[in-house]
Amino acid sequence: MNKNILPIILVLGMIIAVSGCTQTGTGTGNFVLYISDAPVDINEFDSIVVTFDKARIFGPVGEDDDTDEEDEIEDGNETDDNETLSIEDVNSNETNEEENNNETNSEDDEEKEDDKGYIEVLINDSADLTKLTSNKIFEILNTELEVGKYTKIELYVTNVETTMNSSEVEVKIPSGKLMITKNFEITENGTTEFVFDINIVKLGTGEYNLKPTISESGVVGKDKDIDPDDLEKMCEDEDDEFVDCDELEEETDDEDDENEVSLEEKCTNSGGTVATTLCCESTEDFPNFCLIGACGCAPENSEEINTCDCGEGKCFDGESCVEQEAA
């Protein structure tokens, strides 16, 4: 073999080997995170205002790092909606033991996931969970993520304020954060919407815990029971009340239409008077008379339109009457 060809073959072999181990997908996609609440024990509360500090999104990961479905169930901080923690005959010792196990499992999971890496995004937003039942969802995060597969979401909570029958009730988060282990994928230039369902669980001691619900969480339009046609997106109005986003958008459009000043009003408000003039057929009402050409067509190619007469030495520039510059 030619000695000059051998180094080239070796280099090409190394490039092929490296490219085979490199994860593809260097673009980004949009990730929208919503929260919702299942109407179980939450119906006992007048309000549950949760303040979110930040989110940790674990990934992107390679094919070998994908999380199995079993991981969802084994995570101590996650609950299935079939779990019956609210049965009153659960004694205090069992409850405390369960909470301790949850905290230990959560810490172990965090150590394992930290090795894989995560993206941390600030939120600094609050939501009243009692307003987010019956398929109502509220957007708390909208960001760009690198293309790839992600395995877990953690929500960090700084404060929980609750009222029940006009009295404050303590609600705990055993591990100090809410987390769900569930695979989802970010595609280039695409949008992935993820619903993070949170539930209030009443313990046998009468205490309340705030926990995620696996079966009600996941990617909109992909995971079970998360049909986009059934979801109602909620937004905050000027009074910080939750209203349907579509209704709020319609109200805003109506207000904009009411506040919009017509060209006729702009003319008269700036000292002009409404007149009619023959202008080119393609010219609309109240053209910019500070420019030459709008009404310079022959009569057979002209039509009568409304214009603004600003008086001698002035012209209408499409917004108001202004001093006309000398030619």
HELIX and SHEET records of a PDB file:
HELIX    1   1 ILE A    5  CYS A   21  1                                  17    
HELIX    2   2 ASP A   41  GLU A   44  5                                   4    
HELIX    3   3 GLU A   63  ASP A   65  5                                   3    
HELIX    4   4 GLU A   69  GLU A   74  1                                   6    
HELIX    5   5 SER A   92  LYS A  116  1                                  25    
HELIX    6   6 LEU A  129  LYS A  131  5                                   3    
HELIX    7   7 PRO A  228  ASP A  230  5                                   3    
HELIX    8   8 CYS A  245  ASN A  259  1                                  15    
HELIX    9   9 LEU A  263  ASN A  269  1                                   7    
HELIX   10  10 PRO A  299  ASN A  301  5                                   3    
SHEET    1   A 7 VAL A 171  LYS A 172  0                                        
SHEET    2   A 7 TYR A 208  PRO A 212  1                                        
SHEET    3   A 7 THR A 191  LYS A 202 -1                                        
SHEET    4   A 7 THR A  28  ASP A  37  1                                        
SHEET    5   A 7 LYS A 136  GLU A 146 -1                                        
SHEET    6   A 7 GLU A 232  GLU A 236  1                                        
SHEET    7   A 7 PHE A 242  ASP A 244 -1                                        
SHEET    1   B 4 TYR A 118  ASP A 128  0                                        
SHEET    2   B 4 SER A  47  PHE A  58 -1                                        
SHEET    3   B 4 GLY A 148  MET A 164 -1                                        
SHEET    4   B 4 SER A 167  GLU A 168 -1                                        
SHEET    1   C 4 TYR A 118  ASP A 128  0                                        
SHEET    2   C 4 SER A  47  PHE A  58 -1                                        
SHEET    3   C 4 GLY A 148  MET A 164 -1                                        
SHEET    4   C 4 LYS A 177  ILE A 186 -1                                        
SHEET    1   D 4 VAL A 171  LYS A 172  0                                        
SHEET    2   D 4 TYR A 208  PRO A 212  1                                        
SHEET    3   D 4 THR A 191  LYS A 202 -1                                        
SHEET    4   D 4 GLY A 218  VAL A 219 -1                                        
SHEET    1   E 2 THR A 273  CYS A 280  0                                        
SHEET    2   E 2 SER A 302  ASP A 309 -1                                        
SHEET    1   F 2 LYS A 314  PHE A 316  0                                        
SHEET    2   F 2 CYS A 321  GLU A 323 -1                                        
END                                                                             
